[in-house]
Amino acid sequence: MKIIIDAMGGDNAPAEIVKGAVEAQKEFGVDIILVGIEEKVRECLAEYGGAGNSHISVVNATEVVDMHDEPSMACRRKKDSSMTVGLNLLSKAEGDAFISAGSTGALLTGATLIVKRIRGIRRACFCPVIPNGDKGVVLIDCGANVDCTSEYLLQFAYMGSFYASAISGVENPRVGLLNNGSEDTKGTDLCKETHALLREAHEEGRINFIGNIEGGDVFTGKVDVIVTDGFTGNILMKSIEGTAKFLMKKIKSVMLCSMKNKLAALVIKKDIGAIKSLLDPNEVGGTPFLGITKPVIKAHGSSNARAIRSAVMQAISIVENDISGKIADNIEHMKLRSE
């Protein structure tokens, strides 16, 4: 297996990206292609012990897509950027998956234009996993598509179900539609239309739709896949992240407010660290763009070496489980009947 990595994408590029790639290669045994300004990439390889590794290669790219570039035009205008070159390598089957911590909008646009969507898929989408017990909950979409149709959400449900099954081992993932109430009649016209389509798919035995769910159901273990539009999903995701940071800050302040609490903190330090690790984006690795013909993973913009290592592990799982193939094989069930 060969994983292509944008060595110049993200706040900590290229040092942390290259370091993470070297660690991932040694741990997982895959081949790595680092795309970026060759001189800088090789300097980092020498620093982190990857210079003589025959399983790590470098492809030169003279430009870098940065956060100031217009996302819709970045890959068109910067044809020799590390992101564009990497996506082209993936498109030409010179690698099995592509990872970048660069601009989210530019990566999504580039993946759509260069690698292409699976035929019949209306929109590619973000599919992060929210920590929840041992397996987590898949949230789809969380920002790629602000304006959605019921057909988009139907396709999101299928794609999220395939992904949840692959990463968690759940044979028949429970799919819920995020709404402002659990009753079938609740929600906007979009929610009602989507509910009818998901119910029909459930009755045909194609998806395990459990109905509407509310925000409070996210962490109850009631559902494996949460389906929503990108606008609502992004707000949910950011709210969860903000709440987690607030709670960890408060826990820290309580633990340090007295000598008694400091002593207690020493006793449970390892357990608190485990909770913090669960909420750490560097442990997750990244978010896949589902609906693209080949695996494209968006790593967090502030990814460190640990995050890149985690993203490589995630990419390996997606490739091995052939998520794109499963989506393509079921595309006829993911279209509206009128087509």
DOBAFI-527854 format. One record per residue (C-alpha): x, y, z; residue number from 1. Coordinates in Angstrom, 2 decimals, always signed. Example, Ala and Ser with C-alpha at 12.3 -4.5 7.8 and 13.67 -1.06 7.14 Angstrom:
# residues 2
<nutor X="+12.30" Y="-4.50" Z="+7.80" n="1"/>
<nutor X="+13.67" Y="-1.06" Z="+7.14" n="2"/>
***
This chain:
# residues 339
<nutor X="+0.00" Y="+0.00" Z="+0.00" n="1"/>
<nutor X="+1.21" Y="+3.50" Z="-0.85" n="2"/>
<nutor X="+0.05" Y="+6.64" Z="+0.99" n="3"/>
<nutor X="+0.60" Y="+10.10" Z="-0.54" n="4"/>
<nutor X="+1.09" Y="+12.95" Z="+1.95" n="5"/>
<nutor X="+1.04" Y="+16.69" Z="+1.35" n="6"/>
<nutor X="+4.25" Y="+17.64" Z="+3.18" n="7"/>
<nutor X="+3.60" Y="+21.38" Z="+2.93" n="8"/>
<nutor X="+0.01" Y="+21.50" Z="+4.21" n="9"/>
<nutor X="-0.86" Y="+22.73" Z="+7.71" n="10"/>
<nutor X="+0.50" Y="+25.03" Z="+10.38" n="11"/>
<nutor X="+3.41" Y="+22.75" Z="+11.30" n="12"/>
<nutor X="+4.60" Y="+21.78" Z="+7.83" n="13"/>
<nutor X="+6.92" Y="+20.40" Z="+6.73" n="14"/>
<nutor X="+8.69" Y="+19.32" Z="+9.96" n="15"/>
<nutor X="+5.80" Y="+17.68" Z="+11.84" n="16"/>
<nutor X="+4.30" Y="+16.24" Z="+8.66" n="17"/>
<nutor X="+7.55" Y="+14.54" Z="+7.68" n="18"/>
<nutor X="+8.22" Y="+13.37" Z="+11.24" n="19"/>
<nutor X="+4.75" Y="+11.80" Z="+11.40" n="20"/>
<nutor X="+5.23" Y="+10.16" Z="+8.01" n="21"/>
<nutor X="+8.53" Y="+8.60" Z="+9.12" n="22"/>
<nutor X="+6.92" Y="+7.29" Z="+12.31" n="23"/>
<nutor X="+3.93" Y="+5.90" Z="+10.39" n="24"/>
<nutor X="+6.12" Y="+4.11" Z="+7.86" n="25"/>
<nutor X="+8.13" Y="+2.41" Z="+10.58" n="26"/>
<nutor X="+5.01" Y="+1.41" Z="+12.52" n="27"/>
<nutor X="+2.69" Y="+0.32" Z="+9.70" n="28"/>
<nutor X="+5.13" Y="-0.75" Z="+6.99" n="29"/>
<nutor X="+3.43" Y="+1.12" Z="+4.14" n="30"/>
<nutor X="+5.16" Y="+3.05" Z="+1.38" n="31"/>
<nutor X="+4.99" Y="+6.84" Z="+1.74" n="32"/>
<nutor X="+5.19" Y="+9.51" Z="-0.95" n="33"/>
<nutor X="+5.94" Y="+12.97" Z="+0.45" n="34"/>
<nutor X="+4.97" Y="+15.80" Z="-1.89" n="35"/>
<nutor X="+6.49" Y="+19.23" Z="-1.36" n="36"/>
<nutor X="+9.49" Y="+21.50" Z="-1.82" n="37"/>
<nutor X="+12.09" Y="+18.78" Z="-2.19" n="38"/>
<nutor X="+14.99" Y="+20.50" Z="-0.47" n="39"/>
<nutor X="+12.95" Y="+21.27" Z="+2.65" n="40"/>
<nutor X="+11.36" Y="+17.82" Z="+2.76" n="41"/>
<nutor X="+14.72" Y="+16.05" Z="+2.49" n="42"/>
<nutor X="+16.18" Y="+18.24" Z="+5.24" n="43"/>
<nutor X="+13.37" Y="+17.08" Z="+7.52" n="44"/>
<nutor X="+13.84" Y="+13.46" Z="+6.48" n="45"/>
<nutor X="+17.50" Y="+13.69" Z="+7.45" n="46"/>
<nutor X="+16.57" Y="+15.20" Z="+10.80" n="47"/>
<nutor X="+13.96" Y="+12.55" Z="+11.67" n="48"/>
<nutor X="+15.77" Y="+9.45" Z="+10.47" n="49"/>
<nutor X="+13.98" Y="+8.88" Z="+7.19" n="50"/>
<nutor X="+16.69" Y="+9.86" Z="+4.69" n="51"/>
<nutor X="+17.80" Y="+6.30" Z="+3.98" n="52"/>
<nutor X="+14.37" Y="+4.71" Z="+4.10" n="53"/>
<nutor X="+13.65" Y="+3.09" Z="+0.72" n="54"/>
<nutor X="+9.92" Y="+3.03" Z="+1.52" n="55"/>
<nutor X="+9.75" Y="+6.84" Z="+1.65" n="56"/>
<nutor X="+10.03" Y="+8.82" Z="-1.58" n="57"/>
<nutor X="+9.81" Y="+12.53" Z="-2.35" n="58"/>
<nutor X="+8.01" Y="+14.19" Z="-5.25" n="59"/>
<nutor X="+8.96" Y="+17.82" Z="-5.82" n="60"/>
<nutor X="+6.30" Y="+20.53" Z="-5.87" n="61"/>
<nutor X="+7.36" Y="+24.16" Z="-6.07" n="62"/>
<nutor X="+4.18" Y="+25.84" Z="-4.78" n="63"/>
<nutor X="+2.12" Y="+25.75" Z="-1.60" n="64"/>
<nutor X="-1.61" Y="+26.30" Z="-1.17" n="65"/>
<nutor X="-2.04" Y="+28.53" Z="+1.88" n="66"/>
<nutor X="-5.05" Y="+29.70" Z="+3.86" n="67"/>
<nutor X="-5.19" Y="+33.00" Z="+1.96" n="68"/>
<nutor X="-5.79" Y="+31.32" Z="-1.40" n="69"/>
<nutor X="-9.34" Y="+31.26" Z="-2.73" n="70"/>
<nutor X="-10.40" Y="+27.63" Z="-2.14" n="71"/>
<nutor X="-12.33" Y="+27.29" Z="-5.39" n="72"/>
<nutor X="-9.34" Y="+28.48" Z="-7.45" n="73"/>
<nutor X="-6.31" Y="+27.28" Z="-5.45" n="74"/>
<nutor X="-5.71" Y="+24.02" Z="-7.32" n="75"/>
<nutor X="-6.36" Y="+25.66" Z="-10.70" n="76"/>
<nutor X="-3.98" Y="+28.55" Z="-10.14" n="77"/>
<nutor X="-1.29" Y="+26.62" Z="-8.29" n="78"/>
<nutor X="-0.90" Y="+23.58" Z="-10.51" n="79"/>
<nutor X="+2.50" Y="+22.76" Z="-9.03" n="80"/>
<nutor X="+1.41" Y="+23.01" Z="-5.40" n="81"/>
<nutor X="+1.99" Y="+20.06" Z="-3.09" n="82"/>
<nutor X="-1.77" Y="+19.61" Z="-2.77" n="83"/>
<nutor X="-2.47" Y="+19.64" Z="-6.51" n="84"/>
<nutor X="+0.48" Y="+17.40" Z="-7.37" n="85"/>
<nutor X="-0.52" Y="+14.94" Z="-4.65" n="86"/>
<nutor X="-4.13" Y="+14.77" Z="-5.84" n="87"/>
<nutor X="-2.92" Y="+14.19" Z="-9.40" n="88"/>
<nutor X="-0.73" Y="+11.32" Z="-8.22" n="89"/>
<nutor X="-3.77" Y="+9.77" Z="-6.54" n="90"/>
<nutor X="-5.88" Y="+10.30" Z="-9.65" n="91"/>
<nutor X="-3.25" Y="+8.50" Z="-11.74" n="92"/>
<nutor X="-3.25" Y="+5.54" Z="-9.33" n="93"/>
<nutor X="+0.32" Y="+6.22" Z="-8.19" n="94"/>
<nutor X="-0.88" Y="+5.91" Z="-4.61" n="95"/>
<nutor X="-3.83" Y="+4.46" Z="-2.69" n="96"/>
<nutor X="-4.82" Y="+7.44" Z="-0.54" n="97"/>
<nutor X="-3.95" Y="+11.12" Z="-0.07" n="98"/>
<nutor X="-3.57" Y="+13.03" Z="+3.21" n="99"/>
<nutor X="-3.34" Y="+16.80" Z="+3.63" n="100"/>
<nutor X="-3.51" Y="+19.18" Z="+6.59" n="101"/>
<nutor X="-3.89" Y="+22.12" Z="+4.21" n="102"/>
<nutor X="-6.88" Y="+24.30" Z="+3.33" n="103"/>
<nutor X="-10.12" Y="+22.36" Z="+3.75" n="104"/>
<nutor X="-11.97" Y="+24.18" Z="+0.98" n="105"/>
<nutor X="-9.09" Y="+23.86" Z="-1.48" n="106"/>
<nutor X="-8.70" Y="+20.15" Z="-0.70" n="107"/>
<nutor X="-12.39" Y="+19.43" Z="-1.18" n="108"/>
<nutor X="-12.48" Y="+21.38" Z="-4.44" n="109"/>
<nutor X="-9.29" Y="+19.74" Z="-5.67" n="110"/>
<nutor X="-10.50" Y="+16.26" Z="-4.76" n="111"/>
<nutor X="-13.76" Y="+16.88" Z="-6.62" n="112"/>
<nutor X="-12.11" Y="+18.31" Z="-9.73" n="113"/>
<nutor X="-9.03" Y="+16.08" Z="-9.95" n="114"/>
<nutor X="-9.84" Y="+12.76" Z="-8.27" n="115"/>
<nutor X="-13.58" Y="+13.14" Z="-9.07" n="116"/>
<nutor X="-16.74" Y="+12.13" Z="-7.27" n="117"/>
<nutor X="-18.08" Y="+8.61" Z="-7.58" n="118"/>
<nutor X="-20.50" Y="+8.60" Z="-10.52" n="119"/>
<nutor X="-23.99" Y="+9.26" Z="-9.20" n="120"/>
<nutor X="-22.88" Y="+10.88" Z="-5.93" n="121"/>
<nutor X="-24.23" Y="+14.42" Z="-5.81" n="122"/>
<nutor X="-21.86" Y="+15.85" Z="-3.20" n="123"/>
<nutor X="-18.78" Y="+14.67" Z="-1.36" n="124"/>
<nutor X="-19.01" Y="+15.19" Z="+2.39" n="125"/>
<nutor X="-17.02" Y="+15.33" Z="+5.64" n="126"/>
<nutor X="-17.40" Y="+12.34" Z="+7.91" n="127"/>
<nutor X="-15.70" Y="+12.77" Z="+11.32" n="128"/>
<nutor X="-16.07" Y="+10.36" Z="+14.22" n="129"/>
<nutor X="-17.29" Y="+11.82" Z="+17.51" n="130"/>
<nutor X="-15.78" Y="+10.05" Z="+20.55" n="131"/>
<nutor X="-18.49" Y="+8.05" Z="+22.31" n="132"/>
<nutor X="-17.53" Y="+4.93" Z="+24.21" n="133"/>
<nutor X="-15.34" Y="+2.42" Z="+22.42" n="134"/>
<nutor X="-16.49" Y="+2.93" Z="+18.84" n="135"/>
<nutor X="-17.59" Y="+6.53" Z="+18.41" n="136"/>
<nutor X="-20.40" Y="+8.04" Z="+16.36" n="137"/>
<nutor X="-20.08" Y="+9.00" Z="+12.70" n="138"/>
<nutor X="-21.31" Y="+12.53" Z="+11.89" n="139"/>
<nutor X="-22.13" Y="+13.18" Z="+8.23" n="140"/>
<nutor X="-21.97" Y="+15.97" Z="+6.95" n="141"/>
<nutor X="-20.09" Y="+18.41" Z="+9.17" n="142"/>
<nutor X="-19.36" Y="+21.33" Z="+6.88" n="143"/>
<nutor X="-18.81" Y="+20.47" Z="+3.24" n="144"/>
<nutor X="-22.40" Y="+21.14" Z="+2.12" n="145"/>
<nutor X="-24.30" Y="+23.99" Z="+3.73" n="146"/>
<nutor X="-27.32" Y="+23.75" Z="+1.42" n="147"/>
<nutor X="-28.59" Y="+20.20" Z="+0.98" n="148"/>
<nutor X="-31.45" Y="+18.33" Z="-0.65" n="149"/>
<nutor X="-33.13" Y="+15.22" Z="+0.68" n="150"/>
<nutor X="-31.24" Y="+13.18" Z="-1.94" n="151"/>
<nutor X="-27.91" Y="+14.46" Z="-0.59" n="152"/>
<nutor X="-28.89" Y="+13.40" Z="+2.92" n="153"/>
<nutor X="-30.07" Y="+10.00" Z="+1.70" n="154"/>
<nutor X="-26.67" Y="+9.47" Z="+0.11" n="155"/>
<nutor X="-24.91" Y="+10.72" Z="+3.25" n="156"/>
<nutor X="-26.80" Y="+8.09" Z="+5.25" n="157"/>
<nutor X="-25.63" Y="+5.28" Z="+3.00" n="158"/>
<nutor X="-22.03" Y="+6.51" Z="+2.92" n="159"/>
<nutor X="-21.95" Y="+7.05" Z="+6.67" n="160"/>
<nutor X="-23.36" Y="+3.58" Z="+7.24" n="161"/>
<nutor X="-20.67" Y="+1.94" Z="+5.09" n="162"/>
<nutor X="-17.96" Y="+3.94" Z="+6.86" n="163"/>
<nutor X="-19.26" Y="+3.20" Z="+10.38" n="164"/>
<nutor X="-19.46" Y="-0.49" Z="+9.57" n="165"/>
<nutor X="-15.87" Y="-0.50" Z="+8.34" n="166"/>
<nutor X="-14.26" Y="+1.45" Z="+11.18" n="167"/>
<nutor X="-16.30" Y="+0.14" Z="+14.11" n="168"/>
<nutor X="-17.17" Y="-3.36" Z="+13.01" n="169"/>
<nutor X="-20.88" Y="-2.78" Z="+13.56" n="170"/>
<nutor X="-22.67" Y="-5.12" Z="+11.19" n="171"/>
<nutor X="-25.80" Y="-3.01" Z="+10.78" n="172"/>
<nutor X="-25.10" Y="+0.58" Z="+11.97" n="173"/>
<nutor X="-28.03" Y="+2.48" Z="+13.43" n="174"/>
<nutor X="-28.69" Y="+5.63" Z="+11.42" n="175"/>
<nutor X="-30.44" Y="+8.65" Z="+12.93" n="176"/>
<nutor X="-31.57" Y="+11.92" Z="+11.34" n="177"/>
<nutor X="-30.62" Y="+14.94" Z="+13.45" n="178"/>
<nutor X="-33.75" Y="+16.95" Z="+14.18" n="179"/>
<nutor X="-35.39" Y="+19.20" Z="+16.77" n="180"/>
<nutor X="-37.56" Y="+16.36" Z="+18.03" n="181"/>
<nutor X="-37.91" Y="+12.60" Z="+17.80" n="182"/>
<nutor X="-41.41" Y="+12.61" Z="+16.33" n="183"/>
<nutor X="-41.72" Y="+11.75" Z="+12.64" n="184"/>
<nutor X="-43.61" Y="+14.99" Z="+11.93" n="185"/>
<nutor X="-40.96" Y="+17.27" Z="+13.44" n="186"/>
<nutor X="-38.49" Y="+19.48" Z="+11.60" n="187"/>
<nutor X="-38.11" Y="+21.46" Z="+8.41" n="188"/>
<nutor X="-39.40" Y="+20.37" Z="+5.03" n="189"/>
<nutor X="-35.91" Y="+19.02" Z="+4.30" n="190"/>
<nutor X="-36.00" Y="+16.87" Z="+7.44" n="191"/>
<nutor X="-39.48" Y="+15.54" Z="+6.67" n="192"/>
<nutor X="-38.59" Y="+14.69" Z="+3.07" n="193"/>
<nutor X="-35.36" Y="+13.01" Z="+4.16" n="194"/>
<nutor X="-37.16" Y="+11.09" Z="+6.89" n="195"/>
<nutor X="-39.54" Y="+9.62" Z="+4.30" n="196"/>
<nutor X="-36.65" Y="+8.54" Z="+2.04" n="197"/>
<nutor X="-34.73" Y="+6.96" Z="+4.92" n="198"/>
<nutor X="-37.84" Y="+5.18" Z="+6.17" n="199"/>
<nutor X="-38.39" Y="+3.74" Z="+2.69" n="200"/>
<nutor X="-34.77" Y="+2.57" Z="+2.50" n="201"/>
<nutor X="-35.16" Y="+0.98" Z="+5.94" n="202"/>
<nutor X="-38.30" Y="-0.90" Z="+4.93" n="203"/>
<nutor X="-36.43" Y="-2.24" Z="+1.90" n="204"/>
<nutor X="-33.75" Y="-3.57" Z="+4.25" n="205"/>
<nutor X="-31.01" Y="-1.36" Z="+2.79" n="206"/>
<nutor X="-30.31" Y="+0.78" Z="+5.83" n="207"/>
<nutor X="-30.97" Y="+0.57" Z="+9.57" n="208"/>
<nutor X="-32.85" Y="+3.84" Z="+10.11" n="209"/>
<nutor X="-33.99" Y="+4.37" Z="+13.71" n="210"/>
<nutor X="-35.76" Y="+7.69" Z="+13.07" n="211"/>
<nutor X="-35.17" Y="+11.24" Z="+14.22" n="212"/>
<nutor X="-32.68" Y="+11.93" Z="+17.00" n="213"/>
<nutor X="-32.02" Y="+15.07" Z="+19.02" n="214"/>
<nutor X="-28.73" Y="+16.68" Z="+20.00" n="215"/>
<nutor X="-28.96" Y="+15.06" Z="+23.42" n="216"/>
<nutor X="-28.81" Y="+11.59" Z="+21.82" n="217"/>
<nutor X="-25.30" Y="+12.06" Z="+20.43" n="218"/>
<nutor X="-23.55" Y="+10.58" Z="+23.48" n="219"/>
<nutor X="-26.17" Y="+8.10" Z="+24.69" n="220"/>
<nutor X="-25.09" Y="+5.17" Z="+22.51" n="221"/>
<nutor X="-28.45" Y="+5.21" Z="+20.77" n="222"/>
<nutor X="-27.06" Y="+5.75" Z="+17.29" n="223"/>
<nutor X="-23.98" Y="+4.89" Z="+15.19" n="224"/>
<nutor X="-24.46" Y="+7.39" Z="+12.34" n="225"/>
<nutor X="-25.85" Y="+10.92" Z="+12.60" n="226"/>
<nutor X="-27.14" Y="+12.37" Z="+9.31" n="227"/>
<nutor X="-27.53" Y="+16.11" Z="+8.83" n="228"/>
<nutor X="-26.68" Y="+19.00" Z="+6.49" n="229"/>
<nutor X="-23.23" Y="+20.53" Z="+6.64" n="230"/>
<nutor X="-24.43" Y="+23.74" Z="+8.29" n="231"/>
<nutor X="-26.08" Y="+22.01" Z="+11.24" n="232"/>
<nutor X="-23.39" Y="+19.35" Z="+11.47" n="233"/>
<nutor X="-20.62" Y="+21.93" Z="+11.64" n="234"/>
<nutor X="-22.36" Y="+23.79" Z="+14.45" n="235"/>
<nutor X="-22.86" Y="+20.52" Z="+16.33" n="236"/>
<nutor X="-19.21" Y="+19.53" Z="+15.90" n="237"/>
<nutor X="-17.83" Y="+22.92" Z="+16.93" n="238"/>
<nutor X="-20.18" Y="+23.05" Z="+19.92" n="239"/>
<nutor X="-18.96" Y="+19.65" Z="+21.09" n="240"/>
<nutor X="-15.33" Y="+20.71" Z="+20.68" n="241"/>
<nutor X="-15.93" Y="+23.95" Z="+22.58" n="242"/>
<nutor X="-17.79" Y="+22.19" Z="+25.38" n="243"/>
<nutor X="-15.01" Y="+19.61" Z="+25.72" n="244"/>
<nutor X="-12.36" Y="+22.34" Z="+26.01" n="245"/>
<nutor X="-14.45" Y="+24.21" Z="+28.58" n="246"/>
<nutor X="-14.96" Y="+21.10" Z="+30.71" n="247"/>
<nutor X="-11.28" Y="+20.12" Z="+30.61" n="248"/>
<nutor X="-10.32" Y="+23.66" Z="+31.64" n="249"/>
<nutor X="-12.78" Y="+23.56" Z="+34.53" n="250"/>
<nutor X="-11.59" Y="+20.13" Z="+35.66" n="251"/>
<nutor X="-8.00" Y="+21.42" Z="+35.67" n="252"/>
<nutor X="-8.94" Y="+24.49" Z="+37.71" n="253"/>
<nutor X="-10.77" Y="+22.34" Z="+40.28" n="254"/>
<nutor X="-7.83" Y="+19.94" Z="+40.55" n="255"/>
<nutor X="-5.40" Y="+22.79" Z="+41.26" n="256"/>
<nutor X="-7.51" Y="+24.89" Z="+43.61" n="257"/>
<nutor X="-6.27" Y="+23.31" Z="+46.86" n="258"/>
<nutor X="-3.58" Y="+21.01" Z="+48.21" n="259"/>
<nutor X="-6.19" Y="+18.30" Z="+48.85" n="260"/>
<nutor X="-7.36" Y="+18.47" Z="+45.24" n="261"/>
<nutor X="-3.79" Y="+18.49" Z="+43.94" n="262"/>
<nutor X="-3.10" Y="+15.26" Z="+45.80" n="263"/>
<nutor X="-6.29" Y="+13.75" Z="+44.38" n="264"/>
<nutor X="-5.25" Y="+14.90" Z="+40.93" n="265"/>
<nutor X="-1.99" Y="+12.96" Z="+41.23" n="266"/>
<nutor X="-3.96" Y="+9.79" Z="+41.97" n="267"/>
<nutor X="-6.24" Y="+10.12" Z="+38.94" n="268"/>
<nutor X="-3.77" Y="+11.85" Z="+36.61" n="269"/>
<nutor X="-3.59" Y="+8.84" Z="+34.28" n="270"/>
<nutor X="-7.39" Y="+8.59" Z="+34.02" n="271"/>
<nutor X="-7.76" Y="+12.30" Z="+33.31" n="272"/>
<nutor X="-5.08" Y="+11.94" Z="+30.64" n="273"/>
<nutor X="-7.10" Y="+9.17" Z="+29.00" n="274"/>
<nutor X="-10.13" Y="+11.45" Z="+28.78" n="275"/>
<nutor X="-8.01" Y="+14.25" Z="+27.34" n="276"/>
<nutor X="-6.56" Y="+11.85" Z="+24.77" n="277"/>
<nutor X="-10.06" Y="+10.79" Z="+23.75" n="278"/>
<nutor X="-10.87" Y="+14.40" Z="+22.88" n="279"/>
<nutor X="-7.52" Y="+15.13" Z="+21.21" n="280"/>
<nutor X="-7.86" Y="+15.62" Z="+17.42" n="281"/>
<nutor X="-4.27" Y="+14.43" Z="+17.02" n="282"/>
<nutor X="-5.38" Y="+10.96" Z="+18.13" n="283"/>
<nutor X="-8.19" Y="+10.87" Z="+15.54" n="284"/>
<nutor X="-5.96" Y="+11.80" Z="+12.62" n="285"/>
<nutor X="-8.36" Y="+13.36" Z="+10.18" n="286"/>
<nutor X="-11.70" Y="+13.41" Z="+8.41" n="287"/>
<nutor X="-12.29" Y="+11.51" Z="+5.18" n="288"/>
<nutor X="-14.10" Y="+13.03" Z="+2.23" n="289"/>
<nutor X="-16.68" Y="+10.36" Z="+1.40" n="290"/>
<nutor X="-18.05" Y="+10.24" Z="-2.14" n="291"/>
<nutor X="-14.66" Y="+10.70" Z="-3.85" n="292"/>
<nutor X="-13.47" Y="+7.85" Z="-6.09" n="293"/>
<nutor X="-10.34" Y="+7.32" Z="-3.97" n="294"/>
<nutor X="-9.57" Y="+8.02" Z="-0.31" n="295"/>
<nutor X="-8.79" Y="+11.65" Z="+0.52" n="296"/>
<nutor X="-8.27" Y="+12.50" Z="+4.20" n="297"/>
<nutor X="-8.24" Y="+16.00" Z="+5.65" n="298"/>
<nutor X="-5.95" Y="+16.20" Z="+8.67" n="299"/>
<nutor X="-6.39" Y="+18.99" Z="+11.21" n="300"/>
<nutor X="-4.68" Y="+22.25" Z="+10.26" n="301"/>
<nutor X="-2.56" Y="+22.19" Z="+13.42" n="302"/>
<nutor X="-1.64" Y="+18.52" Z="+13.05" n="303"/>
<nutor X="+1.53" Y="+17.37" Z="+14.76" n="304"/>
<nutor X="+3.50" Y="+14.21" Z="+14.00" n="305"/>
<nutor X="+1.13" Y="+12.11" Z="+16.10" n="306"/>
<nutor X="-1.84" Y="+13.35" Z="+14.06" n="307"/>
<nutor X="-0.17" Y="+12.47" Z="+10.77" n="308"/>
<nutor X="+0.66" Y="+9.01" Z="+12.09" n="309"/>
<nutor X="-3.02" Y="+8.62" Z="+13.08" n="310"/>
<nutor X="-4.17" Y="+9.87" Z="+9.67" n="311"/>
<nutor X="-2.00" Y="+7.26" Z="+7.94" n="312"/>
<nutor X="-3.55" Y="+4.55" Z="+10.11" n="313"/>
<nutor X="-7.00" Y="+5.87" Z="+9.18" n="314"/>
<nutor X="-6.10" Y="+5.90" Z="+5.48" n="315"/>
<nutor X="-4.95" Y="+2.29" Z="+5.67" n="316"/>
<nutor X="-8.29" Y="+1.25" Z="+7.19" n="317"/>
<nutor X="-10.28" Y="+3.10" Z="+4.53" n="318"/>
<nutor X="-8.26" Y="+1.53" Z="+1.71" n="319"/>
<nutor X="-8.40" Y="-1.97" Z="+3.18" n="320"/>
<nutor X="-12.16" Y="-1.77" Z="+3.68" n="321"/>
<nutor X="-12.68" Y="-0.34" Z="+0.16" n="322"/>
<nutor X="-15.18" Y="+2.30" Z="+1.32" n="323"/>
<nutor X="-15.24" Y="+3.98" Z="-2.12" n="324"/>
<nutor X="-15.94" Y="+0.62" Z="-3.77" n="325"/>
<nutor X="-18.84" Y="-0.13" Z="-1.42" n="326"/>
<nutor X="-20.37" Y="+3.24" Z="-2.18" n="327"/>
<nutor X="-19.98" Y="+2.75" Z="-5.95" n="328"/>
<nutor X="-21.48" Y="-0.75" Z="-5.77" n="329"/>
<nutor X="-24.62" Y="+0.57" Z="-4.06" n="330"/>
<nutor X="-25.10" Y="+3.77" Z="-6.02" n="331"/>
<nutor X="-28.36" Y="+2.64" Z="-7.66" n="332"/>
<nutor X="-30.03" Y="+2.44" Z="-4.25" n="333"/>
<nutor X="-28.82" Y="+5.94" Z="-3.40" n="334"/>
<nutor X="-30.69" Y="+7.77" Z="-6.14" n="335"/>
<nutor X="-34.24" Y="+9.06" Z="-6.17" n="336"/>
<nutor X="-36.73" Y="+6.77" Z="-7.86" n="337"/>
<nutor X="-37.61" Y="+9.38" Z="-10.49" n="338"/>
<nutor X="-34.17" Y="+9.10" Z="-12.12" n="339"/>
***
